[in-house]
Amino acid sequence: MGMEVLSPHCPEDGNTVVRAGLEKDPAEVSAMFDEVAQGYDRTRARLWLGRMSSWGRQMAETVQAGPGRRILDVAAGTGTSGMALTARGARVVACDFSASMLAIGRSRHPAMDFVVGDGHQLPFPDGTFDAVTISFGLRNVADSSRVLAEMLRVTRPGGLLTVCEFSLPETPLRRALFRAYLRHLVPLIARRVSSNPEAYAYLGESIEDWPDPAVLGARIAAAGWERVHWRPLDGGVVHLHSGTAPLR
């Protein structure tokens, strides 16, 4: 959520579709998500067998979402990741740089505030939020360290961070099975249900290219977050990282 030119692809029907490269230039990523916005939630639910809701609930619990808590959800897309936060009574600000994704979110989730913004330079004052979250979006930014630092800037002292992101399982068998799923079944499902299957080829590539949980944990700590922890979900295909903003 690179230095290459925007990457068009023309399938057999002649329609041009757009996908991002692993350099993750913001213009590429934004254009790609704008293109898949309408069917994004449907496709994602089928790809991950409905597990997004469970991952969202665990994210919301980790960040202590509840009444009176103001939470920023970065790379929020259509707002599905924020649903678990509002379900616990939190006031959620959903921020994303894809205007098409946010437009859909506004129509579906009136309880959230939707704001267009880039995670590299969040449009909020210092210390605005009690907590910040990002679910499956940190992998899509050009400079994850800068985004983590920006998330820290807008969090009050003592506030919480959660990062929910895909990962490759540690055990060889699970890792091999997940890689096979990403390389073969994800493209097959995307061809059946998505208007832009090429975007989901990028999905698999970006997951395989993403650093392991320990490296990400070190990156979060280097951005200034304290008490950084992480734990696997569903056998390690997802990891949930957490951190705390320094009191000083």
C-alpha positions as a Markdown table, in Angstrom:
| # | Residue | x | y | z |
|---|---|---|---|---|
| 1 | Met | 0.0 | 0.0 | 0.0 |
| 2 | Gly | 9.2 | 1.4 | -7.7 |
| 3 | Met | 11.6 | 3.1 | -9.8 |
| 4 | Glu | 10.1 | 1.1 | -12.6 |
| 5 | Val | 7.5 | 2.6 | -15.0 |
| 6 | Leu | 3.9 | 1.8 | -14.2 |
| 7 | Ser | 3.5 | -1.7 | -15.4 |
| 8 | Pro | 0.6 | -2.3 | -17.8 |
| 9 | His | -0.4 | -5.7 | -18.9 |
| 10 | Cys | -2.8 | -6.6 | -21.8 |
| 11 | Pro | -4.6 | -9.9 | -21.3 |
| 12 | Glu | -6.3 | -11.7 | -24.1 |
| 13 | Asp | -9.4 | -9.5 | -24.0 |
| 14 | Gly | -7.3 | -6.5 | -24.9 |
| 15 | Asn | -8.0 | -4.5 | -21.7 |
| 16 | Thr | -5.0 | -2.9 | -20.0 |
| 17 | Val | -4.6 | -3.6 | -16.3 |
| 18 | Val | -2.0 | -2.2 | -13.9 |
| 19 | Arg | 0.2 | -3.9 | -11.3 |
| 20 | Ala | 2.9 | -2.6 | -9.1 |
| 21 | Gly | 6.6 | -3.7 | -9.0 |
| 22 | Leu | 8.5 | -4.7 | -5.9 |
| 23 | Glu | 10.1 | -1.2 | -5.7 |
| 24 | Lys | 6.6 | -0.1 | -4.6 |
| 25 | Asp | 6.4 | 3.3 | -6.1 |
| 26 | Pro | 3.4 | 5.1 | -4.5 |
| 27 | Ala | 1.9 | 6.0 | -7.9 |
| 28 | Glu | 2.1 | 2.3 | -9.0 |
| 29 | Val | 0.6 | 1.0 | -5.8 |
| 30 | Ser | -2.1 | 3.6 | -5.7 |
| 31 | Ala | -3.1 | 3.0 | -9.3 |
| 32 | Met | -3.2 | -0.8 | -8.8 |
| 33 | Phe | -5.5 | -0.5 | -5.7 |
| 34 | Asp | -7.7 | 2.0 | -7.4 |
| 35 | Glu | -8.2 | -0.5 | -10.2 |
| 36 | Val | -9.1 | -3.4 | -7.9 |
| 37 | Ala | -11.1 | -1.4 | -5.4 |
| 38 | Gln | -14.6 | -2.4 | -6.4 |
| 39 | Gly | -14.1 | -6.2 | -6.0 |
| 40 | Tyr | -11.2 | -6.0 | -3.5 |
| 41 | Asp | -13.1 | -7.2 | -0.4 |
| 42 | Arg | -14.7 | -10.1 | -2.2 |
| 43 | Thr | -11.5 | -11.3 | -3.7 |
| 44 | Arg | -9.6 | -11.0 | -0.4 |
| 45 | Ala | -12.3 | -13.0 | 1.4 |
| 46 | Arg | -12.0 | -15.9 | -1.1 |
| 47 | Leu | -8.2 | -15.8 | -1.2 |
| 48 | Trp | -7.8 | -16.1 | 2.6 |
| 49 | Leu | -10.8 | -18.4 | 3.3 |
| 50 | Gly | -12.5 | -15.9 | 5.5 |
| 51 | Arg | -9.7 | -15.7 | 8.0 |
| 52 | Met | -9.4 | -11.9 | 7.8 |
| 53 | Ser | -12.1 | -11.4 | 10.4 |
| 54 | Ser | -10.2 | -13.6 | 12.9 |
| 55 | Trp | -6.9 | -11.8 | 12.3 |
| 56 | Gly | -8.7 | -8.4 | 12.7 |
| 57 | Arg | -10.2 | -9.4 | 16.0 |
| 58 | Gln | -6.7 | -10.4 | 17.3 |
| 59 | Met | -5.3 | -7.2 | 16.1 |
| 60 | Ala | -8.0 | -5.2 | 17.8 |
| 61 | Glu | -7.4 | -7.0 | 21.1 |
| 62 | Thr | -3.7 | -6.5 | 20.9 |
| 63 | Val | -4.1 | -2.7 | 20.4 |
| 64 | Gln | -6.7 | -2.6 | 23.2 |
| 65 | Ala | -9.4 | -1.1 | 21.1 |
| 66 | Gly | -12.4 | 0.1 | 23.1 |
| 67 | Pro | -14.7 | 3.0 | 23.9 |
| 68 | Gly | -12.9 | 6.3 | 24.3 |
| 69 | Arg | -9.9 | 5.2 | 22.2 |
| 70 | Arg | -9.0 | 7.1 | 19.1 |
| 71 | Ile | -7.2 | 4.8 | 16.6 |
| 72 | Leu | -5.5 | 5.5 | 13.3 |
| 73 | Asp | -5.7 | 2.7 | 10.8 |
| 74 | Val | -3.0 | 3.3 | 8.1 |
| 75 | Ala | -3.3 | 1.8 | 4.6 |
| 76 | Ala | -6.9 | 1.2 | 5.6 |
| 77 | Gly | -8.3 | 0.6 | 2.1 |
| 78 | Thr | -12.0 | 0.0 | 2.1 |
| 79 | Gly | -12.1 | 0.0 | 5.9 |
| 80 | Thr | -12.4 | -3.7 | 6.5 |
| 81 | Ser | -9.4 | -3.8 | 8.8 |
| 82 | Gly | -11.0 | -1.0 | 10.9 |
| 83 | Met | -14.3 | -3.0 | 11.4 |
| 84 | Ala | -12.7 | -5.0 | 14.2 |
| 85 | Leu | -11.7 | -1.8 | 16.0 |
| 86 | Thr | -15.1 | -0.1 | 15.7 |
| 87 | Ala | -16.8 | -3.3 | 16.8 |
| 88 | Arg | -15.0 | -2.8 | 20.2 |
| 89 | Gly | -16.2 | 0.8 | 20.4 |
| 90 | Ala | -13.1 | 2.6 | 19.3 |
| 91 | Arg | -13.2 | 5.8 | 17.2 |
| 92 | Val | -11.4 | 4.9 | 14.0 |
| 93 | Val | -9.7 | 7.2 | 11.4 |
| 94 | Ala | -9.0 | 5.2 | 8.2 |
| 95 | Cys | -6.2 | 6.6 | 6.1 |
| 96 | Asp | -5.1 | 5.5 | 2.7 |
| 97 | Phe | -3.7 | 7.0 | -0.5 |
| 98 | Ser | -6.2 | 5.2 | -2.8 |
| 99 | Ala | -9.1 | 7.5 | -3.3 |
| 100 | Ser | -11.2 | 4.7 | -4.9 |
| 101 | Met | -10.7 | 2.4 | -1.9 |
| 102 | Leu | -11.7 | 5.2 | 0.5 |
| 103 | Ala | -14.8 | 6.1 | -1.5 |
| 104 | Ile | -16.0 | 2.5 | -1.2 |
| 105 | Gly | -15.2 | 2.5 | 2.5 |
| 106 | Arg | -17.1 | 5.7 | 3.2 |
| 107 | Ser | -20.2 | 4.1 | 1.7 |
| 108 | Arg | -19.9 | 0.9 | 3.6 |
| 109 | His | -18.6 | 2.1 | 7.0 |
| 110 | Pro | -20.2 | 5.4 | 8.1 |
| 111 | Ala | -18.9 | 4.9 | 11.7 |
| 112 | Met | -15.3 | 5.6 | 10.5 |
| 113 | Asp | -13.6 | 8.8 | 9.4 |
| 114 | Phe | -11.9 | 8.3 | 6.0 |
| 115 | Val | -8.9 | 10.5 | 5.2 |
| 116 | Val | -6.7 | 10.5 | 2.1 |
| 117 | Gly | -3.1 | 10.4 | 3.1 |
| 118 | Asp | 0.3 | 8.8 | 2.4 |
| 119 | Gly | 1.9 | 6.8 | 5.3 |
| 120 | His | 5.2 | 8.4 | 4.5 |
| 121 | Gln | 3.9 | 11.8 | 5.6 |
| 122 | Leu | 0.7 | 11.3 | 7.6 |
| 123 | Pro | -1.6 | 14.4 | 7.6 |
| 124 | Phe | -2.1 | 14.5 | 11.4 |
| 125 | Pro | -0.4 | 16.5 | 14.2 |
| 126 | Asp | 2.0 | 14.8 | 16.7 |
| 127 | Gly | 0.5 | 12.7 | 19.4 |
| 128 | Thr | -3.0 | 12.6 | 17.9 |
| 129 | Phe | -3.9 | 9.0 | 18.5 |
| 130 | Asp | -4.1 | 6.5 | 21.3 |
| 131 | Ala | -3.0 | 3.7 | 19.0 |
| 132 | Val | -2.1 | 3.1 | 15.4 |
| 133 | Thr | -2.6 | 0.0 | 13.3 |
| 134 | Ile | -1.6 | -1.2 | 9.8 |
| 135 | Ser | -2.9 | -4.5 | 8.4 |
| 136 | Phe | -1.4 | -6.0 | 5.3 |
| 137 | Gly | -0.3 | -2.6 | 4.1 |
| 138 | Leu | 3.3 | -2.1 | 5.4 |
| 139 | Arg | 4.5 | -4.6 | 2.8 |
| 140 | Asn | 3.2 | -2.2 | 0.1 |
| 141 | Val | 5.0 | 1.0 | 1.0 |
| 142 | Ala | 8.3 | 2.2 | -0.5 |
| 143 | Asp | 9.9 | 2.9 | 2.8 |
| 144 | Ser | 8.5 | 0.9 | 5.7 |
| 145 | Ser | 10.9 | 2.4 | 8.3 |
| 146 | Arg | 9.7 | 5.9 | 7.5 |
| 147 | Val | 6.1 | 4.8 | 7.7 |
| 148 | Leu | 6.8 | 3.2 | 11.1 |
| 149 | Ala | 8.4 | 6.5 | 12.3 |
| 150 | Glu | 5.5 | 8.5 | 11.0 |
| 151 | Met | 3.1 | 6.2 | 12.9 |
| 152 | Leu | 5.1 | 6.8 | 16.0 |
| 153 | Arg | 5.0 | 10.6 | 15.5 |
| 154 | Val | 1.2 | 10.7 | 15.5 |
| 155 | Thr | 0.8 | 8.4 | 18.5 |
| 156 | Arg | 0.7 | 9.8 | 22.1 |
| 157 | Pro | 3.4 | 8.7 | 24.6 |
| 158 | Gly | 2.6 | 5.3 | 25.8 |
| 159 | Gly | 0.3 | 4.6 | 22.9 |
| 160 | Leu | 0.2 | 1.3 | 21.1 |
| 161 | Leu | 1.1 | -0.1 | 17.6 |
| 162 | Thr | 0.0 | -3.2 | 15.9 |
| 163 | Val | 1.3 | -4.5 | 12.5 |
| 164 | Cys | -0.6 | -7.4 | 11.0 |
| 165 | Glu | 1.3 | -8.8 | 8.0 |
| 166 | Phe | 1.7 | -11.9 | 5.9 |
| 167 | Ser | 4.9 | -13.9 | 6.4 |
| 168 | Leu | 6.4 | -17.2 | 5.3 |
| 169 | Pro | 6.0 | -20.0 | 8.0 |
| 170 | Glu | 9.2 | -21.1 | 9.7 |
| 171 | Thr | 8.7 | -24.9 | 9.3 |
| 172 | Pro | 9.9 | -26.2 | 5.9 |
| 173 | Leu | 6.7 | -28.0 | 5.1 |
| 174 | Arg | 4.4 | -25.1 | 5.9 |
| 175 | Arg | 6.6 | -22.7 | 4.1 |
| 176 | Ala | 6.6 | -25.0 | 1.0 |
| 177 | Leu | 2.8 | -25.3 | 1.1 |
| 178 | Phe | 2.3 | -21.6 | 1.5 |
| 179 | Arg | 4.6 | -20.8 | -1.3 |
| 180 | Ala | 2.8 | -23.2 | -3.6 |
| 181 | Tyr | -0.5 | -21.6 | -2.6 |
| 182 | Leu | 0.9 | -18.1 | -3.4 |
| 183 | Arg | 2.4 | -19.2 | -6.7 |
| 184 | His | -0.4 | -21.4 | -8.1 |
| 185 | Leu | -3.8 | -21.1 | -6.3 |
| 186 | Val | -3.8 | -17.4 | -5.7 |
| 187 | Pro | -3.4 | -16.6 | -9.4 |
| 188 | Leu | -6.0 | -19.2 | -10.3 |
| 189 | Ile | -8.5 | -17.7 | -7.8 |
| 190 | Ala | -7.7 | -14.2 | -8.9 |
| 191 | Arg | -8.3 | -15.1 | -12.6 |
| 192 | Arg | -11.8 | -16.3 | -11.6 |
| 193 | Val | -12.9 | -13.4 | -9.3 |
| 194 | Ser | -10.8 | -10.3 | -9.9 |
| 195 | Ser | -10.8 | -7.6 | -12.5 |
| 196 | Asn | -7.0 | -7.4 | -12.3 |
| 197 | Pro | -5.4 | -10.8 | -11.7 |
| 198 | Glu | -2.0 | -9.3 | -12.3 |
| 199 | Ala | -2.4 | -7.4 | -9.0 |
| 200 | Tyr | -2.5 | -10.7 | -7.2 |
| 201 | Ala | 0.7 | -11.9 | -8.9 |
| 202 | Tyr | 2.2 | -8.9 | -7.2 |
| 203 | Leu | 0.6 | -10.1 | -3.9 |
| 204 | Gly | 2.4 | -13.4 | -3.9 |
| 205 | Glu | 5.7 | -11.8 | -5.0 |
| 206 | Ser | 5.6 | -9.1 | -2.3 |
| 207 | Ile | 4.9 | -11.7 | 0.4 |
| 208 | Glu | 7.8 | -13.9 | -0.6 |
| 209 | Asp | 10.0 | -10.8 | -0.8 |
| 210 | Trp | 9.0 | -9.5 | 2.7 |
| 211 | Pro | 11.5 | -9.8 | 5.6 |
| 212 | Asp | 11.0 | -12.5 | 8.3 |
| 213 | Pro | 9.3 | -11.5 | 11.6 |
| 214 | Ala | 12.6 | -10.9 | 13.5 |
| 215 | Val | 13.9 | -8.5 | 10.8 |
| 216 | Leu | 10.6 | -6.7 | 10.9 |
| 217 | Gly | 10.7 | -6.5 | 14.7 |
| 218 | Ala | 14.1 | -5.0 | 14.6 |
| 219 | Arg | 12.9 | -2.5 | 12.0 |
| 220 | Ile | 10.0 | -1.5 | 14.3 |
| 221 | Ala | 12.4 | -1.0 | 17.2 |
| 222 | Ala | 14.8 | 1.0 | 15.1 |
| 223 | Ala | 11.9 | 3.4 | 14.2 |
| 224 | Gly | 11.7 | 4.2 | 17.9 |
| 225 | Trp | 9.0 | 1.8 | 19.2 |
| 226 | Glu | 9.6 | 0.1 | 22.5 |
| 227 | Arg | 8.6 | -3.3 | 24.0 |
| 228 | Val | 8.4 | -4.8 | 20.5 |
| 229 | His | 6.9 | -8.3 | 20.3 |
| 230 | Trp | 5.5 | -10.5 | 17.6 |
| 231 | Arg | 3.5 | -13.8 | 17.4 |
| 232 | Pro | 2.4 | -16.1 | 14.6 |
| 233 | Leu | -1.2 | -16.6 | 13.5 |
| 234 | Asp | -2.5 | -19.6 | 11.6 |
| 235 | Gly | 0.8 | -21.4 | 11.6 |
| 236 | Gly | 2.9 | -18.4 | 10.7 |
| 237 | Val | 1.3 | -17.3 | 7.4 |
| 238 | Val | 0.6 | -14.1 | 9.3 |
| 239 | His | 2.5 | -12.4 | 12.1 |
| 240 | Leu | 1.2 | -9.8 | 14.5 |
| 241 | His | 3.8 | -7.3 | 15.7 |
| 242 | Ser | 3.2 | -4.9 | 18.6 |
| 243 | Gly | 5.0 | -2.0 | 20.1 |
| 244 | Thr | 4.6 | 0.9 | 22.5 |
| 245 | Ala | 5.4 | 4.6 | 22.0 |
| 246 | Pro | 8.1 | 5.9 | 24.5 |
| 247 | Leu | 6.7 | 7.9 | 27.4 |
| 248 | Arg | 9.4 | 10.6 | 26.9 |
